[in-house]
Amino acid sequence: MIAKRDLPKKMCPVCGREFSWRRTWARDWPQLRYCSDACRKGTPRGRAAQSIAP
């Protein structure tokens, strides 16, 4: 069994968060770029969203 700290990680290009490999993403891991559907769709959120909002 692999320890969680030893799992592969990637950085989300939209929000900059680091996300770890999950079993459900195993077959898509090489193509996976975003940490969530919100980032994939380009939905602003978090600190960056607050600075963009009027």
DOTOR-427450 format. One record per residue: residue number from 1; x, y, z of N, C-alpha, C, O in turn. Coordinates in nm, 4 decimals. Each point is the difference from the previous one (the first is absolute). Layout:
BEGIN
(rec NUM,(X,Y,Z),(X,Y,Z),(X,Y,Z),(X,Y,Z))
...
//
This chain:
BEGIN
(rec 1,(0.0837,-0.1180,0.0000),(-0.0837,0.1180,0.0000),(0.0888,0.1250,0.0000),(0.1014,0.0042,0.0697))
(rec 2,(-0.1392,0.0964,-0.1470),(0.0755,0.1243,-0.0108),(-0.0529,0.1002,0.1021),(-0.1212,0.0158,0.0151))
(rec 3,(0.2112,0.0511,0.0542),(-0.0403,0.1034,0.0957),(-0.0535,0.1208,-0.0765),(0.0462,0.0283,-0.1105))
(rec 4,(-0.1415,0.0421,0.1671),(-0.0606,0.1147,-0.0669),(0.1031,0.1052,-0.0388),(-0.0126,0.0638,-0.1045))
(rec 5,(0.1137,-0.0456,0.1875),(0.1010,0.1019,-0.0297),(0.0856,-0.0377,-0.1203),(0.0677,0.0859,-0.0566))
(rec 6,(-0.0695,-0.2137,0.0164),(0.0804,-0.0469,-0.1124),(-0.0772,-0.0059,-0.1314),(0.0564,-0.0380,-0.1026))
(rec 7,(-0.1839,0.0747,0.1038),(-0.0797,-0.0023,-0.1224),(0.0439,0.1133,-0.0929),(0.0464,0.1038,0.0472))
(rec 8,(-0.0605,-0.1226,-0.1784),(0.0365,0.1063,-0.0938),(-0.0876,0.1233,0.0217),(-0.1158,-0.0116,0.0403))
(rec 9,(0.1714,0.1289,-0.0670),(-0.0722,0.1258,0.0170),(0.0140,0.0851,-0.1252),(0.0968,-0.0127,-0.0750))
(rec 10,(-0.1949,0.0997,0.0538),(0.0033,0.0962,-0.1098),(-0.0468,0.1344,0.0531),(-0.0646,0.0071,0.1045))
(rec 11,(0.0974,0.1000,-0.1769),(-0.0457,0.1343,0.0344),(-0.1105,0.0401,-0.0974),(0.0122,-0.0207,-0.1207))
(rec 12,(-0.1189,0.0775,0.1733),(-0.1097,0.0488,-0.0833),(0.0434,0.1328,-0.0617),(0.0417,0.0899,0.0730))
(rec 13,(-0.0505,-0.0747,-0.2067),(0.0429,0.1246,-0.0634),(-0.0938,0.1180,0.0271),(0.0396,0.1149,-0.0193))
(rec 14,(-0.1619,-0.1408,0.0634),(-0.0969,0.1071,0.0241),(0.0148,0.0586,0.1394),(0.0166,0.1210,0.0149))
(rec 15,(-0.0225,-0.2055,0.0875),(0.0012,0.0493,0.1381),(0.1343,-0.0182,0.0693),(0.0226,0.0577,0.1064))
(rec 16,(0.0669,-0.1368,-0.1647),(0.1313,-0.0201,0.0586),(0.0045,-0.1012,0.1127),(0.1040,-0.0170,0.0638))
(rec 17,(-0.2146,-0.0501,-0.0383),(-0.0023,-0.1016,0.1053),(0.0703,-0.1262,-0.0461),(0.0004,-0.0337,-0.1184))
(rec 18,(0.0588,-0.0350,0.2143),(0.0597,-0.1294,-0.0280),(-0.1056,-0.1069,0.0263),(-0.0672,0.0026,0.1031))
(rec 19,(0.0526,-0.0965,-0.1965),(-0.0949,-0.1086,0.0227),(0.0693,-0.1329,-0.0236),(0.0904,-0.0117,-0.0828))
(rec 20,(-0.1348,-0.0880,0.1577),(0.0637,-0.1315,-0.0001),(-0.0778,-0.0999,-0.0839),(-0.1190,0.0164,-0.0268))
(rec 21,(0.1905,-0.1203,-0.0136),(-0.0581,-0.1106,-0.0749),(-0.1122,-0.0642,0.0800),(0.0098,-0.0161,0.1217))
(rec 22,(-0.1167,-0.0205,-0.1919),(-0.1105,-0.0748,0.0606),(-0.0270,-0.1227,-0.0858),(0.0237,0.0002,-0.1208))
(rec 23,(-0.0725,-0.1024,0.1841),(-0.0261,-0.1246,-0.0726),(-0.0986,0.0230,-0.1145),(0.0152,-0.0593,-0.1068))
(rec 24,(-0.1154,0.1439,0.1274),(-0.0989,0.0248,-0.1056),(0.0628,0.0703,-0.1203),(-0.0532,-0.0079,-0.1108))
(rec 25,(0.1650,0.0760,0.1314),(0.0690,0.0695,-0.1092),(0.1105,-0.0844,-0.0621),(0.0709,0.0486,-0.0882))
(rec 26,(-0.0541,-0.1721,0.1308),(0.1145,-0.0824,-0.0401),(0.0163,-0.0081,-0.1518),(0.1106,0.0199,-0.0502))
(rec 27,(-0.2152,-0.0477,-0.0223),(0.0145,-0.0156,-0.1459),(0.0126,0.1328,-0.0723),(0.0497,0.0038,-0.1125))
(rec 28,(-0.0942,0.1071,0.1751),(0.0056,0.1319,-0.0627),(0.1118,0.0883,0.0539),(0.0141,0.1142,-0.0440))
(rec 29,(0.0660,-0.1641,0.1383),(0.1010,0.0832,0.0662),(0.0938,0.0719,-0.0981),(0.0288,0.1176,0.0218))
(rec 30,(0.0203,-0.1823,-0.1286),(0.0904,0.0718,-0.0910),(-0.0656,0.1204,-0.0687),(0.0686,0.0976,-0.0304))
(rec 31,(-0.1992,-0.1025,0.0057),(-0.0691,0.1093,-0.0674),(-0.0608,0.1014,0.0963),(-0.0410,0.1081,-0.0422))
(rec 32,(0.0347,-0.1408,0.1689),(-0.0655,0.0848,0.0996),(0.0790,0.1287,0.0212),(0.1209,-0.0042,0.0225))
(rec 33,(-0.1904,0.1208,-0.0296),(0.0677,0.1286,0.0162),(-0.0558,0.0829,0.1141),(0.0731,0.0792,0.0594))
(rec 34,(-0.2008,-0.0953,-0.0273),(-0.0660,0.0877,0.0965),(-0.0397,-0.0751,0.1261),(-0.0258,-0.1203,-0.0041))
(rec 35,(0.0211,0.1922,0.1172),(-0.0296,-0.0637,0.1284),(-0.1492,-0.0231,0.0207),(-0.0381,-0.0824,0.0832))
(rec 36,(-0.0471,0.1532,-0.1570),(-0.1444,-0.0114,0.0216),(-0.0756,0.0394,-0.1261),(0.0581,0.0524,-0.0951))
(rec 37,(-0.1878,-0.0783,0.0957),(-0.0847,0.0416,-0.1118),(-0.0059,0.1517,-0.0095),(-0.0043,0.0551,-0.1100))
(rec 38,(0.0042,0.0127,0.2238),(-0.0052,0.1464,0.0001),(0.1221,0.0578,-0.0719),(-0.0137,0.0934,-0.0791))
(rec 39,(0.1306,-0.1469,0.1052),(0.1206,0.0473,-0.0681),(-0.0032,-0.0376,-0.1481),(0.0424,0.0782,-0.0852))
(rec 40,(-0.0914,-0.1948,0.0556),(-0.0083,-0.0434,-0.1398),(-0.0907,0.0916,-0.0806),(0.0282,0.0300,-0.1160))
(rec 41,(-0.1376,0.0144,0.1778),(-0.0948,0.0891,-0.0667),(0.0446,0.1448,0.0029),(-0.0567,0.0841,-0.0698))
(rec 42,(0.1585,-0.0541,0.1506),(0.0492,0.1370,0.0083),(-0.0796,0.0867,0.0943),(0.0057,0.1226,-0.0100))
(rec 43,(-0.0805,-0.1829,0.1023),(-0.0796,0.0751,0.0963),(0.0919,0.0646,0.1032),(0.0744,-0.0711,0.0676))
(rec 44,(-0.0772,0.2038,-0.0534),(0.0855,0.0638,0.1004),(-0.0485,-0.0292,0.1414),(-0.1205,-0.0057,0.0248))
(rec 45,(0.2145,-0.0128,0.0679),(-0.0355,-0.0270,0.1383),(0.1190,0.0332,0.0890),(0.1117,0.0191,-0.0480))
(rec 46,(-0.1370,-0.0125,0.1755),(0.1067,0.0258,0.0958),(0.0502,0.1434,-0.0050),(-0.0730,0.0901,-0.0412))
(rec 47,(0.1972,-0.0686,0.0829),(0.0585,0.1335,0.0050),(0.0045,0.0668,-0.1363),(-0.0286,0.1192,-0.0115))
(rec 48,(0.0637,-0.1935,-0.0905),(0.0070,0.0560,-0.1345),(-0.1372,0.0490,-0.0456),(-0.0095,0.1034,-0.0661))
(rec 49,(-0.0963,-0.1758,0.1002),(-0.1357,0.0392,-0.0380),(-0.0403,0.1289,0.0701),(-0.0698,0.0821,-0.0594))
(rec 50,(0.1111,-0.0621,0.1823),(-0.0347,0.1207,0.0740),(0.0658,0.1226,-0.0616),(-0.0602,0.1073,-0.0017))
(rec 51,(0.1810,-0.1207,-0.0482),(0.0678,0.1145,-0.0592),(-0.0560,0.0329,-0.1385),(0.0109,0.1141,-0.0448))
(rec 52,(-0.0701,-0.2115,-0.0233),(-0.0579,0.0209,-0.1325),(-0.1408,0.0577,0.0099),(-0.0386,0.0832,-0.0820))
(rec 53,(-0.0382,-0.1266,0.1815),(-0.1395,0.0432,0.0146),(-0.0079,0.1505,0.0267),(0.0861,0.0561,0.0678))
(rec 54,(-0.1911,0.0096,-0.1222),(-0.0138,0.1455,0.0205),(-0.0358,0.0358,0.1425),(-0.0148,0.1179,0.0322))
//
